């Protein structure tokens, strides 16, 4: 099954910064509007994320939590993980090595 066939997986790629964050926010809100029981944001193809991207993920997590869903991140790259650790967001988000382990952890 590919990523696009899994409705509760939200894959991102490239650099997530101030220029692309508004579009990602709109897409994520659209996905959350369907109130999935769990939502996994796949970051395995993300090479960089800035504070605006982190804000989008935090907002998404809060939205999913507001209706009792589960929100998780998967596949943080070696150069992206320290960004989460410095902001202590590795203690806020549920983070998994890959999409399959995140989906299995319900």
Phi and psi in degrees as a GROMACS rama.xvg file:
@    title "Ramachandran Plot"
@    xaxis  label "Phi"
@    yaxis  label "Psi"
@TYPE xy
-85.7201  167.631  UNK-2
-57.4316  -40.3052  UNK-3
-70.7251  -18.3586  UNK-4
-86.3094  -5.19698  UNK-5
-103.55  104.302  UNK-6
-66.5302  -18.844  UNK-7
-98.5677  16.8136  UNK-8
-115.429  131.483  UNK-9
-117.92  93.0298  UNK-10
-80.3408  138.289  UNK-11
-123.191  157.088  UNK-12
-152.054  159.189  UNK-13
84.2316  -149.965  UNK-14
-99.2933  123.132  UNK-15
-99.0887  103.117  UNK-16
-136.402  -170.646  UNK-17
-55.3593  -27.5581  UNK-18
-77.713  -31.6406  UNK-19
-107.14  -14.9383  UNK-20
-57.4564  -41.5175  UNK-21
-60.0038  -40.2617  UNK-22
-66.7813  -40.4948  UNK-23
-64.9801  -41.2616  UNK-24
-58.6555  -45.6568  UNK-25
-63.1264  -43.4955  UNK-26
-65.3656  -40.7824  UNK-27
-66.5062  -42.6663  UNK-28
-60.9128  -39.4245  UNK-29
-62.2597  -41.9961  UNK-30
-66.9445  -40.7801  UNK-31
-70.5992  -26.1489  UNK-32
-58.946  -26.3496  UNK-33
-79.3227  -3.29677  UNK-34
50.4313  59.6956  UNK-35
-65.172  145.195  UNK-36
-60.99  -34.9591  UNK-37
-142.582  149.052  UNK-38
-135.437  125.041  UNK-39
-112.516  121.708  UNK-40
-92.6608  115.324  UNK-41
-87.6102  111.713  UNK-42
-104.518  14.6962  UNK-43
-64.4847  -19.2979  UNK-44
-112.348  16.7156  UNK-45
-94.872  125.307  UNK-46
-96.2426  -16.9486  UNK-47
-161.048  144.641  UNK-48
-142.533  135  UNK-49
-106.525  -173.004  UNK-50
-62.6358  -31.5195  UNK-51
-68.1026  -36.893  UNK-52
-67.6592  -40.9076  UNK-53
-61.7214  -39.8795  UNK-54
-62.0685  -38.9642  UNK-55
-62.999  -43.0392  UNK-56
-66.478  -40.4631  UNK-57
-63.2147  -44.2893  UNK-58
-61.4082  -41.7664  UNK-59
-62.372  -44.1187  UNK-60
-61.2387  -43.0267  UNK-61
-65.6016  -38.816  UNK-62
-64.5326  -44.5581  UNK-63
-65.4434  -41.4053  UNK-64
-64.2342  -31.2058  UNK-65
-63.5401  -24.918  UNK-66
-109.899  10.2664  UNK-67
88.8266  13.5128  UNK-68
-83.8216  173.28  UNK-69
-111.727  135.089  UNK-70
-121.553  133.093  UNK-71
-143.092  157.742  UNK-72
-113.849  148.71  UNK-73
-139.528  153.997  UNK-74
70.4946  34.3347  UNK-75
-62.048  128.494  UNK-76
-75.4751  160.44  UNK-77
-56.9092  -34.6785  UNK-78
-85.2939  -9.94644  UNK-79
-98.9504  -35.2871  UNK-80
-52.8772  -44.5968  UNK-81
-60.0242  -28.7899  UNK-82
-62.532  -41.9778  UNK-83
-69.6661  -38.9736  UNK-84
-68.1803  -42.2256  UNK-85
-61.1303  -40.0089  UNK-86
-83.2707  1.23127  UNK-87
60.395  22.1868  UNK-88
-78.4227  -13.3387  UNK-89
-67.359  -15.8752  UNK-90
-95.8656  -8.46754  UNK-91
-98.3459  -45.5206  UNK-92
-86.2294  151.833  UNK-93
-84.4473  116.752  UNK-94
-119.334  130.273  UNK-95
-124.084  156.265  UNK-96
-66.388  -31.736  UNK-97
-152.119  169.536  UNK-98
-60.3899  -43.9598  UNK-99
-60.4481  -43.0168  UNK-100
-68.6501  -33.3012  UNK-101
-66.9036  -43.0263  UNK-102
-66.7857  -32.0245  UNK-103
-76.2151  -18.3397  UNK-104
-91.2617  46.7648  UNK-105
